[in-house]
Amino acid sequence: MANLLEPLRSRAFRWLEGTGMSANIGVWMVSLFGGFLMERLTRLPVLVSLATDVSPLAGMVAVVFAGAVADARDRRSVLLLAKSVLVGSLVFLCLVAATGELNAASLLVGVAGMGIANGISSPTWWTTVGNLVRPEVVPVAMSIDSFQWNIGQVVGPLLGGWLLHGAGPAAFFALCAGVMIPLLAFLSFWRGRTDLRLSSPGGAAMESFLGAASAGWRFFLNSPGLRAVAARTALYVTPAAALGALLPLFAAHYLHISAFDYGLYLALSGAGAMAAALVLPRLQGSLRLDALVAGATLANAAALALLITWPNRWVTAPVLLVTGASWVWSTTTLIIAARQVVPQWVQTRALSIFYIVLMGPFVAGGIAFGVLDSFIPLRITLLVAAVALVPGVLLIPRFRLPVVDRDSLEPVAFPTLTVGEHVHPDDGPVLVLVEYHLEERDVDDFLLAVAELRVVRRRLGATRWGVFEDATAHGRFLETFVVASWHDYLSQRAHYTKGDLDIERRAAALHRGPGEPHVTRLVHPDSVEAARSRSVWRREMLRLVSDRPSAPRSP
């Protein structure tokens, strides 16, 4: 218990989680009842599933750029913006409901606005939660965050069902907006801004907005560990999304319940999720991450099979308990796996892309199973989803979740480069040559070592990479890579971690020449200084032409 309460010693963590719990009640109310409301507005299965899926779909539009902003600037401001958009979307839904204009289109617009807010907020929130506690208790902090998030999944359906049944949609959306106010107030007055800023060791090599976003994608695509997490996430989330998307239709066809009763069933799913979040820290200490996700996946598949066999009220209750717990076990474990392989300088951007990996299959799965349900019976659709969960377990040997020592992700400082005054930060591209002299017996080991080094160079900004052997001097090798600009090359040097440096040293250890491998840095001659000189020359020529006296006219 002491370990479980360790993150709560942070005052900022307590306030963030406490006010976040209130706000999440409103988020869950709309998330869970969006499909229920849509089912009352239209009978089209695709629109009913879209009411659940449009929120994450809209969130993916904003998430990557939000991560780039949060890594370079004040994360508190990003969170405040996101929650303001969230409240604004709920106020819009409240107004259209109060004026009797609530229909399928306006509901989708409001829910989409909430999705954009969640897309801006989620990666920044995950990073902030981890930064407010000591590194060794981050998994526990993430479990507590998951627990408070799922309190809303229990309380939200109960409040939402009661309000929809007794007061109608306008009061429902008004309460959803009202419970957001404590979090908005905390983010407005919180003065922990310095703690939330990420000070890049690059110092002068600050990244542009678009450059920061592209750096996040580049890091993600060149990180084998993150790609494995992404594959496992897609394998689980795509079929697991089916039950949430189709639950309103299942309730209408087989359960025949009121809005309040529907809320009770949704609360059971939240109760399962809360129980899972409580025991997850202990399970993480005794089981591998792969085992946790595999167990949750098999439990989810078995629960769906049970629901298909006996589609009644008594079976639905324990099934929702199990699927709620399975979702938390899997997604929280996958978030932890993604977070632990990413260094601090790119963490929010990488988690932003992970948000797309998480929500993209969720949206695709929900829509796909909604379309499938239009052609085949509902129970057969759920059976397809249950069977589709199995490959996520069978492919574990191919996509194992990485386990990384966080110390290897600590940044390392390189000596400051002394360059000529003619080199401008925007000059480029930059060609870097690293010269190695090898003995014959070391060539194979060297090629294996630089193959790992290639991943490091590409992940940190190299647009091209290659290794070549001198045709006239056997054993002389040149590693070459190209970076877009001198500014990007300085950023690359600033972002090396201890693990990256170890890989570089393994290649350098095979060098048999004098001293360290020789490094040559070449800047393209079409530099900023040359462009400026040409501009000055052009302006001077234009001035001379314009000042030239005109020829006298003939009489």
C-alpha positions as CSV (number, residue, x, y, z in Angstrom):
1,M,0.0,0.0,0.0
2,A,2.9,2.3,0.8
3,N,4.2,1.9,-2.7
4,L,0.7,2.5,-4.1
5,L,0.4,5.8,-2.2
6,E,3.9,7.0,-3.0
7,P,2.9,9.3,-6.0
8,L,0.3,11.0,-3.8
9,R,3.1,12.6,-1.8
10,S,3.4,15.1,-4.7
11,R,1.0,18.0,-4.0
12,A,0.8,18.9,-7.7
13,F,0.0,15.2,-8.5
14,R,-2.8,15.1,-6.0
15,W,-4.4,18.3,-7.3
16,L,-4.1,17.3,-10.9
17,E,-5.6,13.9,-10.3
18,G,-8.3,15.1,-8.0
19,T,-9.6,17.8,-10.3
20,G,-9.1,15.5,-13.3
21,M,-11.3,12.9,-11.7
22,S,-14.2,15.5,-11.6
23,A,-13.6,16.4,-15.2
24,N,-13.5,12.8,-16.3
25,I,-17.0,12.2,-15.0
26,G,-18.3,14.6,-17.7
27,V,-16.0,13.1,-20.4
28,W,-17.3,9.6,-19.6
29,M,-20.9,10.7,-19.5
30,V,-20.7,11.9,-23.1
31,S,-18.4,9.1,-24.3
32,L,-20.7,6.4,-23.0
33,F,-24.0,7.9,-23.8
34,G,-23.1,9.4,-27.2
35,G,-24.0,6.1,-28.9
36,F,-27.1,5.7,-26.7
37,L,-28.3,9.2,-27.7
38,M,-27.5,8.6,-31.4
39,E,-29.5,5.4,-31.3
40,R,-32.5,7.5,-30.3
41,L,-31.8,9.9,-33.1
42,T,-31.2,7.4,-35.9
43,R,-31.3,3.7,-36.4
44,L,-28.4,3.5,-38.8
45,P,-25.7,1.2,-37.2
46,V,-22.9,3.1,-38.9
47,L,-24.0,6.4,-37.3
48,V,-24.5,4.8,-33.9
49,S,-20.9,3.4,-34.0
50,L,-19.6,6.7,-35.4
51,A,-21.0,8.5,-32.4
52,T,-18.5,6.5,-30.3
53,D,-15.7,6.7,-32.8
54,V,-15.9,10.4,-34.0
55,S,-14.2,11.6,-30.8
56,P,-10.9,9.7,-31.2
57,L,-11.0,10.3,-34.9
58,A,-11.1,14.1,-34.4
59,G,-8.5,13.8,-31.7
60,M,-6.0,12.3,-34.1
61,V,-6.2,15.5,-36.2
62,A,-4.6,17.6,-33.5
63,V,-2.6,15.2,-31.5
64,V,0.8,15.3,-33.2
65,F,1.2,19.0,-33.4
66,A,-0.1,19.3,-29.8
67,G,2.8,17.0,-28.8
68,A,5.3,19.1,-30.6
69,V,4.1,22.2,-28.8
70,A,4.0,20.5,-25.4
71,D,7.6,19.3,-25.8
72,A,8.9,22.8,-26.5
73,R,6.7,25.0,-24.4
74,D,4.6,25.1,-21.3
75,R,2.6,21.9,-20.9
76,R,0.2,23.6,-18.5
77,S,-0.9,26.0,-21.2
78,V,-1.5,23.1,-23.6
79,L,-3.7,21.4,-21.0
80,L,-5.6,24.6,-20.3
81,L,-6.3,25.1,-24.0
82,A,-7.5,21.5,-24.3
83,K,-9.9,21.7,-21.4
84,S,-11.2,25.0,-22.5
85,V,-12.1,23.5,-25.9
86,L,-13.7,20.6,-24.1
87,V,-16.0,22.9,-22.1
88,G,-16.8,24.9,-25.1
89,S,-18.0,21.8,-27.0
90,L,-20.2,20.8,-24.1
91,V,-21.7,24.2,-23.9
92,F,-22.5,24.0,-27.6
93,L,-24.3,20.6,-27.1
94,C,-26.2,22.1,-24.1
95,L,-27.4,25.0,-26.2
96,V,-28.6,23.0,-29.2
97,A,-30.3,20.5,-26.8
98,A,-32.1,23.3,-24.9
99,T,-33.3,24.9,-28.2
100,G,-34.5,21.5,-29.5
101,E,-32.0,21.5,-32.3
102,L,-30.1,18.3,-31.2
103,N,-29.9,15.9,-34.1
104,A,-27.4,13.4,-35.5
105,A,-25.3,16.1,-37.1
106,S,-25.1,18.5,-34.2
107,L,-24.3,15.6,-31.8
108,L,-21.4,14.5,-34.0
109,V,-20.1,18.1,-34.2
110,G,-20.1,18.5,-30.4
111,V,-18.5,15.1,-29.8
112,A,-15.9,15.8,-32.5
113,G,-14.9,19.0,-30.6
114,M,-14.5,17.0,-27.4
115,G,-12.3,14.6,-29.4
116,I,-10.0,17.4,-30.6
117,A,-9.7,18.5,-26.9
118,N,-8.9,15.0,-25.8
119,G,-6.3,14.6,-28.6
120,I,-4.6,17.8,-27.5
121,S,-4.7,16.8,-23.9
122,S,-4.0,13.1,-23.6
123,P,-0.2,12.8,-24.5
124,T,0.5,16.0,-22.6
125,W,-1.4,14.6,-19.6
126,W,0.5,11.3,-19.7
127,T,3.9,13.1,-19.8
128,T,2.9,15.5,-17.0
129,V,1.7,12.7,-14.7
130,G,5.1,10.9,-15.1
131,N,7.1,14.2,-14.6
132,L,5.4,15.0,-11.3
133,V,6.7,11.9,-9.5
134,R,10.1,10.1,-9.1
135,P,11.0,7.9,-12.1
136,E,10.8,4.6,-10.2
137,V,7.2,5.2,-9.2
138,V,6.0,6.3,-12.7
139,P,4.2,2.9,-13.3
140,V,2.3,3.3,-10.0
141,A,1.4,6.9,-10.9
142,M,0.1,5.8,-14.3
143,S,-2.0,3.1,-12.5
144,I,-3.4,5.7,-10.1
145,D,-4.2,7.9,-13.1
146,S,-6.0,5.0,-14.7
147,F,-7.9,4.4,-11.5
148,Q,-9.2,8.0,-11.2
149,W,-10.0,8.0,-14.9
150,N,-12.2,5.0,-14.5
151,I,-14.0,6.4,-11.4
152,G,-15.7,8.6,-14.0
153,Q,-16.6,5.4,-15.9
154,V,-18.6,4.3,-12.8
155,V,-20.0,7.7,-11.6
156,G,-20.6,9.1,-15.1
157,P,-23.0,6.4,-16.3
158,L,-25.1,6.6,-13.1
159,L,-25.4,10.4,-13.2
160,G,-25.9,10.4,-17.0
161,G,-28.6,7.7,-17.0
162,W,-30.4,9.4,-14.2
163,L,-30.3,12.8,-15.9
164,L,-31.3,11.6,-19.3
165,H,-34.2,9.6,-17.8
166,G,-35.4,12.5,-15.6
167,A,-34.2,15.8,-16.9
168,G,-33.3,15.4,-20.6
169,P,-30.2,16.1,-22.8
170,A,-29.8,19.8,-22.0
171,A,-29.4,19.2,-18.2
172,F,-27.1,16.2,-19.1
173,F,-24.7,18.3,-21.1
174,A,-24.9,21.2,-18.6
175,L,-23.7,18.9,-15.8
176,C,-21.0,17.5,-18.1
177,A,-19.6,21.1,-18.6
178,G,-20.0,22.0,-14.9
179,V,-17.8,19.2,-13.6
180,M,-15.0,20.5,-15.7
181,I,-14.7,23.8,-13.8
182,P,-12.4,22.5,-11.0
183,L,-9.8,21.3,-13.4
184,L,-10.0,24.6,-15.4
185,A,-9.5,26.6,-12.2
186,F,-6.6,24.5,-11.1
187,L,-4.8,24.8,-14.5
188,S,-5.5,28.6,-14.5
189,F,-3.9,29.2,-11.1
190,W,-1.3,26.4,-11.0
191,R,2.2,27.9,-10.8
192,G,4.2,24.8,-11.4
193,R,5.2,26.0,-14.8
194,T,8.9,25.6,-14.4
195,D,8.6,22.0,-13.5
196,L,6.5,21.3,-16.6
197,R,8.8,23.0,-19.1
198,L,11.2,20.7,-20.9
199,S,14.6,22.2,-21.1
200,S,16.3,20.6,-24.1
201,P,20.1,20.1,-23.7
202,G,20.4,21.5,-27.2
203,G,20.1,25.0,-25.8
204,A,20.7,27.1,-28.9
205,A,19.4,24.4,-31.2
206,M,15.7,25.0,-30.7
207,E,13.4,23.2,-33.0
208,S,10.8,24.8,-35.2
209,F,7.2,23.8,-34.9
210,L,7.1,21.7,-38.0
211,G,10.6,20.4,-37.4
212,A,9.6,19.2,-33.9
213,A,6.5,17.4,-35.2
214,S,8.6,15.7,-38.0
215,A,11.2,14.7,-35.4
216,G,8.6,12.9,-33.4
217,W,7.5,10.9,-36.4
218,R,11.1,10.2,-37.4
219,F,11.9,9.0,-33.9
220,F,8.8,6.7,-33.9
221,L,9.5,5.2,-37.3
222,N,13.1,4.4,-36.5
223,S,12.5,3.0,-33.0
224,P,12.0,-0.8,-33.2
225,G,10.7,-0.9,-29.6
226,L,8.0,1.7,-30.3
227,R,7.0,-0.1,-33.5
228,A,6.5,-3.4,-31.6
229,V,4.3,-1.5,-29.1
230,A,2.3,0.0,-31.9
231,A,1.8,-3.4,-33.5
232,R,0.6,-5.0,-30.3
233,T,-1.7,-2.0,-29.6
234,A,-3.3,-2.3,-33.0
235,L,-3.7,-6.1,-32.7
236,Y,-5.6,-5.7,-29.4
237,V,-7.5,-2.4,-29.8
238,T,-9.1,-3.1,-33.2
239,P,-11.2,-6.1,-32.2
240,A,-11.6,-4.9,-28.6
241,A,-13.4,-1.7,-29.9
242,A,-16.3,-3.8,-31.3
243,L,-18.2,-4.2,-28.0
244,G,-18.1,-0.5,-27.1
245,A,-19.2,0.5,-30.5
246,L,-22.0,-2.1,-30.7
247,L,-23.2,-2.0,-27.1
248,P,-26.0,0.4,-27.7
249,L,-27.4,-1.9,-30.4
250,F,-26.9,-4.9,-28.3
251,A,-28.8,-3.3,-25.4
252,A,-31.6,-2.3,-27.8
253,H,-31.9,-5.8,-29.3
254,Y,-31.3,-8.1,-26.4
255,L,-31.5,-6.2,-23.1
256,H,-34.5,-3.8,-23.7
257,I,-33.4,-1.4,-20.9
258,S,-33.9,2.3,-20.0
259,A,-31.3,4.9,-20.1
260,F,-30.7,4.6,-16.3
261,D,-30.4,0.8,-16.6
262,Y,-28.0,1.3,-19.5
263,G,-25.9,3.5,-17.2
264,L,-25.8,0.8,-14.6
265,Y,-24.4,-1.6,-17.0
266,L,-21.8,0.9,-18.2
267,A,-20.9,1.5,-14.5
268,L,-20.1,-2.2,-14.2
269,S,-17.5,-1.8,-16.9
270,G,-16.0,1.1,-15.0
271,A,-16.0,-0.9,-11.8
272,G,-14.0,-3.6,-13.5
273,A,-11.6,-1.0,-14.9
274,M,-11.1,0.5,-11.4
275,A,-10.4,-2.9,-9.9
276,A,-7.9,-3.6,-12.6
277,A,-6.1,-0.3,-12.0
278,L,-5.8,-1.1,-8.3
279,V,-4.1,-4.5,-8.8
280,L,-2.1,-3.5,-11.8
281,P,1.0,-2.2,-9.9
282,R,1.3,-5.5,-8.0
283,L,0.9,-7.5,-11.2
284,Q,3.6,-5.4,-12.9
285,G,6.0,-6.4,-10.2
286,S,5.5,-10.1,-10.8
287,L,4.6,-10.5,-14.5
288,R,6.2,-9.3,-17.7
289,L,4.4,-6.7,-19.7
290,D,3.8,-9.3,-22.5
291,A,2.1,-11.6,-20.1
292,L,-0.2,-8.9,-18.8
293,V,-1.4,-7.9,-22.3
294,A,-1.8,-11.5,-23.3
295,G,-3.8,-12.4,-20.3
296,A,-6.1,-9.4,-20.7
297,T,-6.6,-10.2,-24.4
298,L,-7.6,-13.8,-23.8
299,A,-10.0,-12.7,-21.0
300,N,-11.6,-10.2,-23.3
301,A,-12.0,-12.9,-26.0
302,A,-13.5,-15.4,-23.5
303,A,-16.0,-12.7,-22.2
304,L,-17.2,-11.9,-25.7
305,A,-17.7,-15.6,-26.4
306,L,-19.8,-15.9,-23.3
307,L,-21.9,-12.9,-24.3
308,I,-22.5,-14.4,-27.7
309,T,-23.6,-17.7,-26.2
310,W,-26.0,-16.2,-23.6
311,P,-27.0,-12.7,-24.7
312,N,-29.1,-11.8,-21.6
313,R,-28.9,-9.3,-18.7
314,W,-27.4,-11.7,-16.2
315,V,-24.5,-12.6,-18.4
316,T,-23.9,-9.1,-19.7
317,A,-23.0,-7.8,-16.2
318,P,-20.0,-10.0,-15.5
319,V,-18.9,-9.7,-19.2
320,L,-18.7,-5.9,-18.9
321,L,-16.7,-6.3,-15.6
322,V,-14.2,-8.4,-17.4
323,T,-13.9,-6.4,-20.6
324,G,-13.5,-3.2,-18.5
325,A,-10.7,-4.7,-16.6
326,S,-9.1,-6.1,-19.7
327,W,-9.1,-2.8,-21.4
328,V,-7.3,-1.1,-18.5
329,W,-4.8,-3.8,-18.1
330,S,-3.9,-3.8,-21.8
331,T,-3.9,-0.1,-22.6
332,T,-2.2,1.1,-19.4
333,T,0.5,-1.6,-19.9
334,L,1.0,-0.5,-23.5
335,I,1.2,3.2,-22.5
336,I,3.9,2.3,-19.9
337,A,5.8,0.2,-22.5
338,A,5.7,3.1,-25.0
339,R,6.8,5.7,-22.4
340,Q,9.7,3.7,-21.0
341,V,11.5,3.4,-24.4
342,V,11.4,7.2,-25.2
343,P,13.9,9.8,-23.9
344,Q,12.6,12.9,-22.3
345,W,13.3,15.3,-25.2
346,V,10.8,13.7,-27.5
347,Q,8.5,12.0,-25.0
348,T,5.2,13.9,-25.5
349,R,5.6,13.8,-29.3
350,A,6.1,10.0,-29.2
351,L,3.1,9.6,-26.9
352,S,1.1,11.8,-29.3
353,I,1.9,9.3,-32.1
354,F,1.1,6.5,-29.7
355,Y,-2.3,8.1,-29.2
356,I,-2.9,7.8,-32.9
357,V,-1.8,4.2,-32.8
358,L,-4.2,3.7,-29.9
359,M,-7.2,5.6,-31.3
360,G,-6.7,4.9,-35.0
361,P,-7.5,1.1,-34.6
362,F,-10.2,2.0,-32.1
363,V,-11.9,4.1,-34.7
364,A,-11.3,1.7,-37.5
365,G,-12.4,-1.2,-35.5
366,G,-15.6,0.5,-34.3
367,I,-16.6,1.7,-37.8
368,A,-15.6,-1.7,-39.4
369,F,-17.7,-3.7,-37.0
370,G,-20.5,-1.2,-37.3
371,V,-20.5,-1.7,-41.1
372,L,-20.2,-5.5,-40.7
373,D,-23.2,-5.5,-38.5
374,S,-25.2,-4.0,-41.3
375,F,-24.7,-7.2,-43.3
376,I,-24.6,-10.0,-40.7
377,P,-26.3,-10.6,-37.4
378,L,-25.0,-8.8,-34.3
379,R,-23.9,-12.0,-32.5
380,I,-21.9,-13.1,-35.5
381,T,-20.2,-9.7,-35.6
382,L,-19.2,-10.0,-32.0
383,L,-17.9,-13.6,-32.7
384,V,-15.7,-12.2,-35.5
385,A,-14.3,-9.7,-32.9
386,A,-13.6,-12.4,-30.4
387,V,-11.7,-14.5,-32.9
388,A,-9.8,-11.4,-34.1
389,L,-8.3,-11.0,-30.6
390,V,-6.4,-14.3,-30.8
391,P,-3.6,-13.1,-33.2
392,G,-2.6,-10.6,-30.7
393,V,-1.5,-13.5,-28.4
394,L,-0.1,-15.7,-31.2
395,L,2.2,-12.9,-32.5
396,I,3.9,-12.1,-29.2
397,P,7.2,-13.7,-30.2
398,R,7.2,-11.4,-33.3
399,F,6.3,-8.2,-31.4
400,R,7.6,-8.5,-27.9
401,L,7.1,-5.4,-25.7
402,P,10.5,-3.8,-24.9
403,V,12.0,-3.6,-21.5
404,V,14.5,-0.7,-21.3
405,D,16.8,0.6,-18.6
406,R,15.8,4.3,-18.2
407,D,19.4,5.2,-17.3
408,S,20.3,4.4,-20.9
409,L,17.9,7.2,-22.0
410,E,19.7,9.9,-20.1
411,P,21.1,12.6,-22.4
412,V,24.9,13.0,-22.9
413,A,26.8,16.2,-23.5
414,F,29.2,16.5,-26.5
415,P,31.9,19.2,-26.6
416,T,30.9,22.4,-28.3
417,L,31.9,22.4,-32.0
418,T,34.2,25.2,-33.2
419,V,33.2,26.2,-36.7
420,G,33.9,29.0,-39.1
421,E,31.9,32.2,-39.0
422,H,30.6,31.5,-42.5
423,V,28.5,28.6,-41.2
424,H,24.9,29.7,-40.5
425,P,22.3,27.5,-38.6
426,D,20.2,27.3,-41.8
427,D,23.0,26.1,-44.0
428,G,22.7,22.7,-45.4
429,P,22.4,19.9,-46.1
430,V,25.3,18.7,-43.9
431,L,27.3,15.7,-44.9
432,V,29.1,13.9,-42.1
433,L,31.9,11.4,-42.8
434,V,33.3,9.1,-40.1
435,E,36.5,7.3,-41.1
436,Y,37.3,3.8,-39.7
437,H,40.4,1.7,-40.3
438,L,39.7,-2.0,-39.6
439,E,41.5,-5.3,-39.5
440,E,40.1,-8.1,-41.7
441,R,38.8,-10.1,-38.8
442,D,36.7,-7.2,-37.5
443,V,34.8,-6.3,-40.7
444,D,31.8,-8.5,-40.0
445,D,31.4,-7.3,-36.4
446,F,31.8,-3.7,-37.6
447,L,29.1,-4.0,-40.2
448,L,26.7,-5.4,-37.5
449,A,27.6,-2.5,-35.2
450,V,27.1,0.2,-37.8
451,A,23.7,-1.4,-38.7
452,E,22.6,-0.5,-35.2
453,L,24.3,2.9,-35.5
454,R,22.2,3.5,-38.7
455,V,19.0,3.3,-36.6
456,V,20.4,5.8,-34.2
457,R,21.5,8.3,-36.9
458,R,18.2,8.0,-38.7
459,R,16.2,8.3,-35.5
460,L,18.0,11.5,-34.5
461,G,17.7,13.3,-37.8
462,A,19.7,11.8,-40.6
463,T,17.9,11.8,-43.9
464,R,20.4,9.5,-45.7
465,W,22.9,7.0,-44.3
466,G,25.5,4.7,-45.8
467,V,28.7,2.8,-45.2
468,F,31.4,2.4,-47.9
469,E,34.8,0.6,-48.2
470,D,37.7,2.3,-50.0
471,A,38.3,0.5,-53.3
472,T,42.0,1.2,-53.1
473,A,42.7,0.7,-49.4
474,H,41.3,-2.5,-48.0
475,G,40.0,-2.0,-44.4
476,R,39.3,1.7,-44.8
477,F,35.6,2.4,-44.3
478,L,33.5,5.6,-44.4
479,E,30.2,5.9,-42.6
480,T,28.3,8.7,-44.2
481,F,25.1,10.4,-43.2
482,V,23.2,13.5,-44.3
483,V,21.4,16.0,-42.1
484,A,19.1,18.6,-43.5
485,S,20.8,21.6,-42.0
486,W,23.5,22.7,-39.5
487,H,20.8,23.5,-37.0
488,D,19.5,19.9,-37.4
489,Y,22.9,18.5,-36.9
490,L,23.4,20.4,-33.7
491,S,20.0,19.1,-32.5
492,Q,21.1,15.6,-33.4
493,R,24.2,16.0,-31.2
494,A,22.1,17.4,-28.4
495,H,19.7,14.5,-28.4
496,Y,22.2,11.6,-28.0
497,T,21.5,9.3,-25.0
498,K,23.8,7.0,-23.1
499,G,22.3,4.1,-25.0
500,D,23.0,5.8,-28.3
501,L,26.5,6.6,-27.3
502,D,27.2,3.0,-26.3
503,I,26.1,1.8,-29.8
504,E,28.5,4.4,-31.3
505,R,31.3,3.3,-29.1
506,R,30.9,-0.4,-30.1
507,A,31.5,0.6,-33.7
508,A,34.4,2.9,-32.7
509,A,36.0,0.2,-30.6
510,L,36.8,-1.7,-33.8
511,H,38.8,1.2,-35.2
512,R,42.5,0.3,-35.4
513,G,43.9,3.6,-36.7
514,P,45.5,6.3,-34.7
515,G,43.2,8.0,-32.2
516,E,39.4,8.1,-32.5
517,P,37.7,7.6,-35.9
518,H,38.2,10.9,-37.8
519,V,35.0,12.9,-38.3
520,T,34.6,15.4,-41.2
521,R,31.6,17.7,-41.4
522,L,30.8,19.3,-44.8
523,V,28.3,22.0,-45.5
524,H,26.7,22.5,-48.9
525,P,28.3,25.5,-50.6
526,D,24.9,27.0,-51.4
527,S,24.8,28.5,-48.0
528,V,22.8,31.3,-46.4
529,E,25.8,33.6,-46.6
530,A,26.1,32.9,-50.3
531,A,22.4,33.5,-50.8
532,R,22.6,36.8,-49.0
533,S,25.6,37.8,-51.1
534,R,23.7,37.0,-54.3
535,S,20.7,39.0,-53.0
536,V,22.9,42.0,-52.2
537,W,24.4,41.7,-55.7
538,R,21.0,41.5,-57.3
539,R,19.7,44.5,-55.3
540,E,22.9,46.5,-56.2
541,M,22.5,45.7,-59.9
542,L,18.8,46.7,-59.8
543,R,19.7,50.0,-58.2
544,L,22.4,50.7,-60.8
545,V,19.9,49.9,-63.6
546,S,17.2,52.1,-62.1
547,D,19.7,55.0,-61.5
548,R,21.1,54.9,-65.0
549,P,20.1,58.1,-66.9
550,S,17.6,57.5,-69.7
551,A,18.7,57.9,-73.2
552,P,17.7,61.3,-74.8
553,R,14.7,61.2,-77.0
554,S,15.1,62.0,-80.7
555,P,13.4,65.3,-81.8
